[in-house]
Structure formats: structure tokens, C-alpha cells
Amino acid sequence: MSILLSKRRSFLKAAGICIALPSLESMSSASDARPTASPPKRMVCIGNEFGMHPESFWPQSDGADYEATALLKTLQSNRNDFTLFSNLDHGLKGGHFAIHGFLTGVKAANGRNMAEGGISLDQKAAEFVGSQTRFPSLAIGSDDGIHGGCQMSWTRTGTRVPPIPGPRELFRKLFLEESADAKRQTAQRIELQSSILDAVLGDANTLKRKLNTSDGRKLDEYFSSVRDVERKLTLDRQWQQVRKPATSLQEPINEGLVKDMPQIYELIALALQTDSTRVATLEIGHTFAVRDLGIKDGYHSLSHHGQVKSKIDLLIQIETYQLEQLSNFINKLKSIREPNSDGTLLDQTMVLHGSGMGNANSHTNNSLPVILAGGGFQHGEHKRYPTEGRSKVPLCNLFASMLQGFGVETDQFSTGTGTLTGLA
């Protein structure tokens, strides 16, 4: 029986259908395309490839009265909108080869052995959203760079989610209607997938009459997963009839990630505001061309500064720019009022900023520079957690708390041990 179900799952995956989806019972009509009565939760995850210069990032004190360090001064106006977490990580080693685990808790190759295949935080949230939005998630970034870049977003099948390379492509995805030919191909894909499901269900129904009670229960679980996919396909079909939102913005041109970052954040905010998606990621990798900041040395080489002050100063300049854009994004979300609510878009949007690299100069992946803003949590503190032994807290505990705040029913995520204590 288990071999048969495994073959069926493989068949569905080969057809581009993932059967390991959350329940979609709340998404049963086209009304999902319209704003909900209460504002939905959103999640944005931002990661860079080389972390933050530790001595310029971490405060010596914790609590609400922590001092603003050289880098945190950039976020001073948002001090009450975010929480800073010390000593959270995944216990990984490997330098650049471990940064891909930032949102998963495991190295990419090890995810296959996990119960959920090493799925990343954003994709777990995206599964929960399903087809309530046109795009369950938007991944933005670049495939280029040292060792493949950040590579933050991973499905439960161990596949990396390919990022949208720039603001032009993101704009087109959000606001430009597909051609008639592209729509026809999408409709054909949906119908093909529906036909495959019909065939699978027909075979399974025939098989069920031959099974004992135990195997019958297993097959019923399989039926449940397949019917979830049926509901998703129904909503996918409905989205083909819904026009994309209009915008007064002009289509941007791609100028490189440094210059593009303000536009990318603007488009992410618009995507959230129009409910085109509720989950987005932004990868800041090796293609972050710092020459556009007037810096001649490369980002990677400066991250390996060897304690040379002139290189550290340039690295701080790079990281300050990134945090300036984060601050602007937070302010943008604060400026957007939620319809039918007294709150703002930031109140409903968790904004995670961090890296899978703790200290690029020493190639270590511990004590990751993690900031969480918005999302309805109580903020304004530097929370310091134990560094060693049984008291050490996994970063995935924070992720479990975020997923709970997002609405996912879970008590644990990946290599975590539960939820994060002290996060209200």
C-alpha cells in the first residue's frame, strides 16, 4: 500500500502538482479575490549573503534601553517597531555553504531527511495562504553570486524557488495582463492537472474496495490531500477570470540591485496592499554591486575585511544602505492604512531581516543578525538569549512563533524545539 501511494505522489509531483498542501476549506469561492473583513496577516523575509559586521551591529546591553550601535542608528526612528534578537541561529557550520539554511534551519541537501522536506519559513506560510491570493508568494533576488547566492526559499520537495530578478519583471508579474496565448496555456495546464487528479481518484476508488480497514484509512488521508489540490485548482481557474490591479506607476527598468532596491520595496508594499500576495522574500546576494555606492572593492571581499579599518568602514557603508532601505520600507508600511481597520499595513505584516551568516570575516554561522518588525508583536527591545548548552534557543523557535502569528496551526518548525519565549 505504501509503495502504491508513493508512486501516486511521484506521479502528481511530476505533473507539477504538490499534494502536501494545507487545508483550503476556507478558500471555496471567488470572493477570496476581495479583501477580507479582517485584515490578513502578511510576511516579508529579507536576507543578505554576508550578515552584518558584528561589532557595529550588536548592542552591549539588552532590554528596551539598549544603545543604538553604528548600524542600528539607521533604524532609530523605527526603534519601537522592531525587536532585535541575540544568539539565535540554527547550529549550522559551513560558512557560505550554510547560508542557504537561513529560512529552513537546515542545509539544502539535508532537507530531504526532514519531515517537511526542509521547507523554508516563507513557503510554509505560502502553503497556508494557498490560492487566496493570485501569488501564494513572491521571491525576489538573483541566481548569480558566490556559491549560488542567498538561496532562501525552498519548497517541501527540496526545490529552490527561482527568484524574480528585478523590479521590471516584478512589475510585469503584478500588474501586466498575460497575453491570450499565455492565458490559454495556463488554462490548459490547469485542465491537464484536473484530468490527472480525476484519473488518480478513479484508480484509488477502485482500489479502496479491495483494502482492509487500516489501509482504507491511509487511502482516506490520501483522498483528503488530493481534494485539497482540487480546491486549489478550482481557485487557480477562478484567478484566470480576475483582472490584475491597476497602478499609476510606470514600468521600471532594471539598474542593478543597489539602485533597484527602493523600487523593489515599493512594489512589495503594493503587492501586499493589493492582496496580490501575502508572502514575499528579498535576497541580497553577491550581485549587490557596491560600485553603485561609490565603492570600488567587492561586497564579498569587504566582508572578509581581516580587521582592516578602511575595509570595515566601507562594509558599514554597505550595510547602512541596506538598513536605510529597510527603514524606508517599514515607514512605507506604516503609512498605508488597512481598509475597514484602525491599523496600518505594518501592523499586519511581519518583516524579518537577517542572514544565514553570523560573521563573514570568520565564516561562522552562529548568532545570526535577526530583526523582526511589525506583525502585531510588541517591539522596542533587544532580546538576548543563552549562547550554549541546553538553554540555547534555536532560531526556528522564532519562526514557529511567526507562523502561529500568521495563522498556521503549529507548535514547531524544522529543527526548533517549540515557540520563542518572551515574544509577545
Secondary structure, DSSP 8 states (H G I E B T S, - for coil): -HHHHHHHHHHHHHTT--------TT--SGGGGS--SS---EEEEEEESS---HHHH--SS-BTT----TTGGGGGGGGGGEEEEES-B-----GGGGGGGTTTSS-GGGGGGSTTTT--HHHHHHHHHGGGSS-S-EEES-S-SGGGS----B-TTS-B---B-SHHHHHHHHHS---HHHHHHHHHHHHHHHHHHHHHHHHHHHHHTT--HHHHHHHHHHHHHHHHHHHHHHHHHHHTTS-----S--------HHHHHHHHHHHHHHHHHTTS-SEEEEEE-TT--GGGGT--S-HHHHHS-TT-HHHHHHHHHHHHHHHHHHHHHHHHHHHSB-TTSSSBTGGGEEEEEEES-SBTTTTB-SS--EEEEETT---S-EEE---SGGG--BHHHHHHHHHHHHT---S--TT--S--TT--
